[in-house]
Amino acid sequence: MPPARTAVIAIGGNSLILDKNKPQVEHQWEAVYETAKHIVDMIREGWRVVVTHGNGPQVGFILRRNELAYPYVHTTPMDIIGADTQGSIGYMLQQAMTNELRRVGIRRNVATVVTQTLVDRNDEAFKNPNKPIGGFMSKEEAEPFEKDGWTVVEDAGRGYRRVVASPIPVEIVELDAINTLVQNDVIVICVGGGGIPVTRDENGNLHGVNAVIDKDRGTSLLANGLQADLFVISTAVEKVAINFGKPDEKWLDRMTLAEAKQYMAEGHFAPGSMYPKIEAVVSYLEKGGPKALITNPENLARALRGETGTVICPADESGNSPCW
């Protein structure tokens, strides 16, 4: 038999909440089980699978509970919130995939690794925290958080919000442990929310920091570290589009690395949605990754068969690539 291929799959935190009017945990379970079915389909096709996930909505819920409970209950730093959500979301995915594997007759172990992601303590992002977190507050409600060490800013007349830095990830601390599990055919859930942001001091000791890491950037770094054969970003759309929402909108079956960089430069991808996903794919391919795929969860199996989705690969000057 040919050696097993490794795919790293990034699923969005919003994919765990299919209806914003139904954010309750029981509805999150429904979404998780649906996602698990699509991932298990890949495993049935012979893939080794590593799953990462977003955590934006879940972090928001914890922060809002903090705000409502303050000052009666202490606030929670972002690194601890990241660990909390890695554990809870990992547990849900772990259980759902274990049950689905059992249903289809596959005996495989699934494990969640609470993962730290190293960032540079001198990253420029720490000088200008600009990633909003938590809910909107009045000036009076925000003042105690400022006194507690948080950076709080006024947001376009809508109220006050806490902001944190979003530094560039440089190392997956638990990479060797994750790789050991993968090589032993364990299905791994890790790097949730991009990983828990940590810095290293002069003595080499790790410390958590109040920051967030882009989930797709963290997953791209992981995929390169594992020398993955495929980097999959599971998102809300079936394919990537250029000129999105315009009369000349075009859905793409494939992109070369050069085209992806060109479309980014031309402003085709929105900063808060598709841009960071393409940026993560470009980073993965530039560091030697062979193939990336962007599609939505329900079309994952079809995309792997080449029937849909957007494939992004390195190519020569003529656009020729081993991917197609």
C-alpha positions in Angstrom: 0.0 0.0 0.0 1.2 3.6 -0.6 2.2 5.5 2.5 -0.6 7.4 4.2 -1.0 11.0 3.2 -1.4 13.7 5.8 -4.0 16.4 5.6 -4.2 19.4 8.0 -7.8 20.7 8.1 -8.7 24.1 9.5 -12.4 24.5 10.4 -13.8 27.9 11.4 -15.1 28.7 14.9 -18.3 30.0 13.3 -18.9 26.6 11.7 -19.8 25.4 15.1 -22.6 27.9 15.3 -24.7 27.4 12.1 -27.4 29.9 13.2 -26.3 33.0 15.2 -29.8 33.0 16.8 -29.1 29.5 18.2 -25.7 29.7 19.8 -26.6 27.3 22.6 -24.4 24.3 23.2 -26.9 21.7 22.0 -27.0 23.4 18.6 -23.2 23.5 18.6 -23.2 19.7 19.1 -25.4 19.4 15.9 -22.9 21.4 13.9 -19.9 19.4 15.3 -21.5 16.1 14.4 -22.1 17.3 10.9 -18.4 18.4 10.6 -17.2 15.1 12.0 -19.0 13.2 9.3 -17.2 15.0 6.5 -13.8 14.6 8.3 -14.4 10.9 8.8 -15.2 10.6 5.1 -11.6 11.7 4.5 -10.2 9.1 6.9 -12.2 6.4 5.1 -10.3 7.4 2.0 -7.0 6.7 3.7 -6.0 10.2 4.9 -4.2 10.8 8.1 -6.0 13.8 9.5 -5.0 16.7 11.8 -7.8 19.1 12.7 -7.5 22.7 13.8 -10.4 25.0 14.7 -11.4 28.6 15.2 -12.7 29.8 18.6 -13.9 33.3 18.0 -17.5 33.1 19.0 -16.7 30.9 22.0 -14.0 33.3 23.2 -16.6 36.1 22.8 -19.0 34.2 25.1 -16.4 33.8 27.8 -15.4 37.4 27.6 -19.0 38.5 27.8 -19.6 36.3 30.9 -16.5 38.0 32.4 -17.9 41.4 31.7 -21.3 40.6 33.2 -19.7 39.0 36.3 -17.1 41.7 37.0 -16.2 42.7 39.7 -17.8 39.8 41.6 -15.7 37.2 39.7 -12.1 37.8 38.5 -11.5 38.4 34.7 -9.8 35.7 32.7 -6.6 36.4 30.6 -6.7 35.5 26.9 -4.2 32.7 27.2 -6.4 30.9 29.7 -9.5 31.5 27.6 -7.6 30.0 24.6 -6.8 26.9 26.7 -10.4 26.7 27.9 -11.8 26.8 24.3 -9.2 24.4 23.0 -10.4 21.9 25.7 -14.1 22.4 25.2 -14.2 22.5 21.4 -11.5 19.7 21.2 -13.7 17.6 23.5 -16.7 18.1 21.2 -14.8 17.3 18.0 -13.0 14.4 19.7 -16.3 12.8 20.9 -18.1 13.3 17.7 -15.4 11.9 15.5 -14.9 8.9 17.9 -18.6 8.1 17.6 -18.7 8.6 13.9 -15.6 6.4 13.4 -17.2 3.7 15.5 -20.4 4.0 13.4 -18.6 3.3 10.2 -16.5 0.5 11.7 -13.1 2.2 11.9 -10.9 1.6 15.0 -8.8 4.8 15.5 -7.9 6.9 18.4 -8.7 10.6 18.5 -6.8 13.0 20.8 -6.9 16.7 21.6 -3.6 18.5 22.2 -3.8 21.8 24.1 -1.3 23.7 22.0 0.9 26.7 22.7 2.1 28.9 19.8 5.2 30.9 20.2 5.2 34.5 19.1 8.0 37.1 19.2 7.7 39.2 22.4 9.1 42.1 20.3 6.4 41.7 17.6 5.2 45.1 16.4 1.6 44.0 17.0 2.2 44.4 20.8 2.8 48.1 20.3 -0.5 48.6 18.6 -3.2 46.2 19.9 -6.1 46.4 17.5 -8.0 43.1 17.6 -11.4 43.8 19.2 -12.6 41.2 21.7 -15.6 40.9 23.9 -18.8 43.0 23.8 -19.5 46.7 23.6 -19.5 48.6 26.9 -20.2 52.1 28.1 -17.3 54.3 29.3 -18.2 53.5 32.9 -18.3 49.8 32.3 -15.0 49.9 30.5 -13.0 51.8 33.1 -12.6 48.9 35.5 -11.1 46.8 32.7 -8.6 49.6 31.9 -7.6 49.6 35.6 -7.2 45.8 35.4 -4.5 46.2 32.7 -6.6 45.8 29.5 -6.4 48.2 26.5 -9.8 49.6 25.9 -10.8 51.8 22.8 -13.8 53.6 21.6 -15.3 51.9 18.5 -16.9 54.2 15.9 -19.5 55.6 18.3 -20.9 52.2 19.1 -19.3 51.9 22.6 -16.0 50.8 24.1 -14.3 47.4 23.6 -11.2 45.7 24.7 -8.4 45.2 22.1 -5.4 42.8 22.1 -2.5 42.3 19.8 -2.5 39.7 16.9 1.2 38.8 16.5 2.6 36.5 13.9 3.1 32.9 15.0 6.6 31.6 14.7 6.6 28.1 16.3 4.2 25.4 17.4 5.6 24.4 20.8 4.0 20.9 20.9 4.9 20.1 17.2 7.0 17.0 18.0 4.3 15.6 20.3 1.6 16.2 17.6 3.9 14.6 14.9 4.5 11.5 17.1 0.7 11.0 17.5 0.2 11.5 13.7 2.9 9.0 12.9 1.1 6.5 15.1 -2.2 7.0 13.3 -3.9 9.0 16.0 -6.3 11.6 14.7 -5.2 14.8 16.3 -7.1 18.0 17.2 -4.7 20.8 18.0 -3.7 24.5 17.5 -7.3 25.6 18.4 -7.8 29.3 17.8 -4.3 29.5 16.2 -2.8 28.2 19.5 -2.4 29.7 22.9 -0.1 32.7 22.4 3.1 32.5 24.4 6.5 34.2 24.5 9.9 33.0 25.6 11.9 35.0 28.1 15.7 35.4 28.4 16.0 32.1 30.2 13.9 30.2 27.7 10.8 29.9 29.9 7.4 30.2 28.3 4.8 32.8 29.4 1.2 33.3 28.1 0.3 36.7 26.7 -2.9 38.7 26.2 -3.2 38.2 22.5 -4.9 36.3 19.7 -3.4 34.4 16.9 -5.0 34.1 13.5 -6.3 30.5 13.2 -5.3 30.1 9.6 -1.8 31.5 10.1 -1.3 29.1 13.0 -2.6 26.2 10.9 -0.3 27.0 8.0 2.7 26.9 10.3 1.5 23.6 11.7 1.0 22.1 8.2 4.6 23.1 7.2 6.0 21.7 10.4 4.2 18.3 9.8 5.2 18.4 6.1 1.6 17.8 5.3 0.6 16.7 1.8 -2.5 18.8 1.9 -3.6 22.0 3.7 -7.4 22.3 3.7 -9.3 25.4 4.8 -12.9 24.6 5.5 -15.0 27.8 5.3 -18.4 29.2 4.4 -18.1 29.1 0.6 -17.7 26.2 -1.9 -15.0 28.0 -3.9 -12.9 31.1 -3.9 -14.1 34.0 -6.0 -12.5 37.1 -7.5 -14.5 40.3 -8.1 -16.8 38.9 -5.4 -20.3 40.4 -5.4 -19.7 42.3 -8.7 -21.2 41.7 -12.1 -17.9 40.0 -13.3 -17.7 37.8 -10.3 -15.7 34.6 -11.1 -15.5 31.4 -9.0 -12.1 29.7 -9.3 -11.5 26.0 -9.7 -7.8 26.4 -9.2 -5.1 29.1 -8.6 -1.4 29.0 -8.9 0.7 30.4 -6.1 1.6 33.4 -8.3 -2.1 34.1 -9.1 -3.0 33.9 -5.5 -0.4 36.5 -4.6 -1.5 38.7 -7.6 -5.2 38.6 -6.5 -4.2 39.5 -3.0 -2.3 42.5 -4.3 -5.2 43.6 -6.4 -7.5 43.6 -3.4 -9.9 40.8 -4.4 -10.1 39.3 -0.9 -11.7 41.0 2.1 -9.4 41.5 5.1 -11.9 40.0 7.6 -12.8 36.9 5.5 -11.0 35.4 2.6 -7.7 37.5 2.8 -6.2 35.7 5.8 -7.1 32.3 4.4 -5.3 33.1 1.1 -2.4 34.6 3.0 -2.1 31.4 5.1 -2.1 29.3 1.9 0.5 31.4 0.3 2.8 31.1 3.3 2.3 27.3 3.3 3.1 27.0 -0.4 6.1 29.3 -0.2 7.6 27.2 2.5 7.4 24.1 0.4 3.9 22.9 0.9 2.7 21.0 -2.2 -1.1 21.6 -2.3 -3.9 23.6 -0.6 -7.7 23.4 -0.9 -10.4 25.8 0.1 -14.1 24.7 0.2 -17.0 24.3 2.6 -17.5 21.3 4.9 -20.4 19.7 3.0 -18.4 19.6 -0.2 -15.1 18.4 1.3 -15.4 14.8 -0.2 -16.3 16.1 -3.6 -13.5 18.7 -3.5 -11.0 15.9 -2.7 -12.2 14.1 -5.8 -11.6 17.3 -7.9 -15.3 17.9 -8.4 -15.4 21.3 -6.7 -13.5 23.6 -4.3 -10.5 25.8 -5.2 -7.1 24.1 -5.4 -4.0 26.3 -5.0 -0.6 24.9 -5.9 2.9 26.0 -7.0 3.3 26.1 -10.8 5.9 27.0 -13.3 5.9 30.1 -15.5 3.5 28.5 -17.9 1.0 27.6 -15.2 1.8 23.9 -15.3 1.6 22.1 -11.9 1.6 18.5 -10.7 -1.7 19.3 -9.0 -3.6 19.3 -12.2 
